[in-house]
Amino acid sequence: MMPCITNNEKKLTEMGAARAGELREEREAFMDDFFSKLSEDEKQTLSDLLDKLMEV
């Protein structure tokens, strides 16, 4: 198997890259559903609070 994607010296085969794409889509669908319970204002407030916590 030949590597097809290189990222920070880690390599994925074509099958691995395909699976990574599937997982990315599944994660995105989960996150969309998870945050759908919040209003846009609530999402912005959450984002602002998380940004504040990340300040060093």
C-alpha positions, -999 to +999 in steps of 0.1 A: +000+000+000+013+034-010+007+064+013-015+090-003-017+118+024+011+132+044+004+154+075+031+162+100+051+131+088+021+108+094+009+090+063-025+075+055-032+049+028-060+055+004-083+033+025-073+052+057-079+086+040-113+074+029-122+062+064-109+095+079-133+114+055-162+092+067-154+099+103-151+136+096-186+135+081-200+115+111-184+139+136-198+169+117-233+154+117-230+147+155-219+182+163-246+197+142-272+177+161-256+183+195-255+221+190-289+224+173-304+225+208-288+260+213-300+292+198-275+313+177-271+337+207-264+308+230-238+294+206-221+328+205-222+330+243-207+296+246-180+304+221-171+337+239-169+319+272-147+291+258-124+317+242-121+335+276-112+302+293-085+296+266-068+330+272-034+325+288 
